[in-house]
Amino acid sequence: MYSPKIPKPTVLSVSQLNYYIKSVLENDPRLNVVFLAGEISNLTDHYRSGHIYLSLKDEQSVLRAVMFAGNAGRLRFRPQNGMRVLCRGRISLYEPSGQYQLYIEDMQPDGVGALALAFDQLKQRLESQGLFAREHKKPLPRFPKTVGVITSPTGAAVQDIRNILYRRYPCVDMLLFPVLVQGEGAPKQLTDALRKLDSSGVCDVIIIGRGGGSAEDLWAFNDEGLAREIYNCRTPVISAVGHETDFTICDFVADMRAPTPSAAAELAVPDIAELRTHYRSQLQYLEHLINNRMRSADNTLLRFLGRMAASGPEMRSQRLRQHYQLTAKRLESGLRQRLSESELMLRRNAAKLESLNPISVLGRGYTITEQNGSIIPLASQLDRDKPFTVIFSDGRVEAECTEKNAEAPQNTE
């Protein structure tokens, strides 16, 4: 009976087997381009190297995956655990661990565009860090001397801005910093231009923007580095990107958002025609106010002069003279009255004295007899043989008593 010869099995090393399996997987054209949908888990983002390690899973299975820095750097969004994604890549084996995995070359969010997701992620992150805070926004200058403009030198936006600036405010200077506004080099040029204009200190306000376009065309204005440069800028920044319905990260972080470049120019400078109208009305108001104040001042001055005239030195001197004159009249009248009263009293006293004056009695026929310096009221008191004096009203008579009769005189009444 024939018995086939069984070949002796070949003993392989682990490395050989892994190498063989890797070559089989890489030589299978169906595994060289694979599209997979799944949910991200076990995400590890190596920021230093730029590689992203993750797992893709569905309800029943899990597959390890890796996305190297070259491909990961082109992502417009940031992968997160739990996010459903669509991946394009190839299947191969990682020999050291013997584990096959998906090497991802491109990744898109499942159900939402990559740009929209990247925009929302960056917006939420910057907002949580305070870059959109209202209290950080700087006011625009009222009368700027120089307006810096960062945009493409060939687009319609720069012409619109220039025309409106000079029409509204002819005395302003516009300083154009030409840059790319789309493409890979645009974010860096925009950031460098903003930094240079701000550090120069030449501009009072800066307009950064461009005309309308697709989301991809406007994507340079969603750059995180540009957003942080706007936040740190000392000069007020007006963002003017696209049309009124377009929003970029620059719009949220800038000090002022304009719906269009033309609107940004209107926000940057005042309208000289409006200023003329405003200042004319202010001048009329000031003239009216000054006239009212002048009239009020005149009335106040007249009242003050009246008070000064009523209380000034001349008026006070006049009142004092009147007071002194009145006082002098009162004193004179009082003195006259006192003199009159004193004169009357003096006359009365003089009359009394006169009535008591013995000389006046002598005038009625009476005499006074004196002897030895004393008045002799009685005849019996005369010393005989001694001289005595008889006083009449008109003179004196010396006499001598030779005989005394002491009889009292009789009353004939």
Secondary structure, DSSP 8 states (H G I E B T S, - for coil): -------------HHHHHHHHHHHHHT-HHHHSEEEEEEEEEEEE-TTT--EEEEEE-SS-EEEEEE-HHHHTT-SS---TT-EEEEEEEEEEETTTTEEEEEEEEEEESSS-HHHHHHHHHHHHHHHTTTT-GGG-----SS-SEEEEEE-TTSHHHHHHHHHHHHH-TT-EEEEEE---SSTTHHHHHHHHHHHHHHHT--SEEEEEE----TTTTGGGG-HHHHHHHHH-SS-EEEEESSTT---HHHHHSSEE-SSHHHHHHHHS--HHHHHHHHHHHHHHHHHHHHHHHHHHHHHHHHHHHHHHHHSHHHHHHHHHHHHHHHHHHHHHHHHHHHHHHHHHHHHHHHHHHHH-HHHHHTTT--EEEETTEE--SGGGS-TTSEEEEEETTEEEEEE-S-----------
